[in-house]
Amino acid sequence: MIDLRSDTVTRPTQAMRAAMADAEVGDDVYGEDPTVRDLEGRVAGLFAHEAALFTPTGSLANVLAVRSVVGPGQEVLCESAAHIARAELGAHGAISGVTMRTWHHPRGQIDLAQIGTLFAPDLGPFFVPTAAIAVENTHNFAGGAVLPLDDLRALRGFADEREVAIHLDGARIWNAHVATGTPLAEYGAVADVLAVCLSKGLGAPVGSLMVGTSEAIEEARVWRKRLGAGMRQVGVLAAAGLYALDHHIERLADDHAHAALLAESLGVDPAGVDTNIVVAERSDAPAYVARARDAGVLVSAVGPTTVRLVTHLDVTRADAEAAARILAGL
Ligand SMILES: Cc1ncc(COP(=O)(O)O)c(C=O)c1O
């Protein structure tokens, strides 16, 4: 089976497993795990922020980050297909008391005209005030689309004028960085808080981080524990993340090339494939998924007529070529 369902299906390489086995560990709830501390410092530095916090999932990093800038009864604006709106099972409302309103863009992009219409200043005890704007780079359900740096900078200006925060869901910010050559610190500069994942394209088995100010991270540390996600000798997992940062960022370019190859075989416009995700319209997506599985390729249906393919560390060039041939035959 060639598994193109998600970049979360990767298994740690032997070298990553060796790094995990050798990790120095301590009790991270006591702040005594040196490998976790290393990872948190390293990631904060990459984005030129003060601090970072290791979390088991990207969803939790998003919850902690959003709640650090949006209080209960306030709202965050985001694109309608954003992961925080569509795929975190209402966590931001259920846990943090945050409401959301959304703008729509077929490629998940920033649309300042729509955001300007949605933006709600604090008018006293009548309306929900906007406290933050959240963006996703790359945008998962918009087919791994990259948000251009100029648009992010324009949004920063918009948010500063209105004194609201920006949250960047950077589960795949590494893919945006490799696809565009934009330094990670430039992405860090446009956001007050970020969530970044090690367990997608970077191939670690577990792990994400919230990134922000020291104050926001100290508060998030309390909330992480409150939500039951204080972890102990978790340096074994942080070591996988450090290994991934050292060895698995630049190779994302291969995943992008493989996605372009798959797009071509599916007749998808390559202009719509920025990184490692290909979204194709098929009149009956679930039946197409079943036919592909019978032919040896796993893909996902992300809507009744939408199929998604994701390339990753465990898909070689030969796998991508074989999958392209099989899918073209369907
Ligand atoms: C854009 C985006 N943000 C956040 C997440 C959440 O990550 P996790 O599955 O680790 O909770 C995902 C997961 O695919 C994602 O695609």
The ligand as a MOL file (V3000), in Angstrom:
LIG
                    3D

  0  0  0     0  0            999 V3000
M  V30 BEGIN CTAB
M  V30 COUNTS 16 16 0 0 0
M  V30 BEGIN ATOM
M  V30 1 C -3.3840 22.9050 10.0610 0
M  V30 2 C -3.4670 21.9820 11.2230 0
M  V30 3 N -3.4560 22.4690 12.4460 0
M  V30 4 C -3.5200 21.6740 13.5360 0
M  V30 5 C -3.5690 20.3090 13.4030 0
M  V30 6 C -3.7140 19.4710 14.6310 0
M  V30 7 O -2.6860 18.6050 14.8790 0
M  V30 8 P -2.9100 17.2880 15.7840 0
M  V30 9 O -3.4940 16.2550 14.8920 0
M  V30 10 O -1.5330 16.9660 16.2700 0
M  V30 11 O -3.8300 17.6540 16.8960 0
M  V30 12 C -3.5730 19.7300 12.1240 0
M  V30 13 C -3.6430 18.2750 11.9640 0
M  V30 14 O -3.6380 17.7480 10.8720 0
M  V30 15 C -3.5260 20.5940 10.9980 0
M  V30 16 O -3.5520 20.1170 9.7550 0
M  V30 END ATOM
M  V30 BEGIN BOND
M  V30 1 1 1 2
M  V30 2 1 2 3
M  V30 3 2 2 15
M  V30 4 2 3 4
M  V30 5 1 4 5
M  V30 6 1 5 6
M  V30 7 2 5 12
M  V30 8 1 6 7
M  V30 9 1 7 8
M  V30 10 2 8 9
M  V30 11 1 8 10
M  V30 12 1 8 11
M  V30 13 1 12 13
M  V30 14 1 12 15
M  V30 15 2 13 14
M  V30 16 1 15 16
M  V30 END BOND
M  V30 END CTAB
M  END
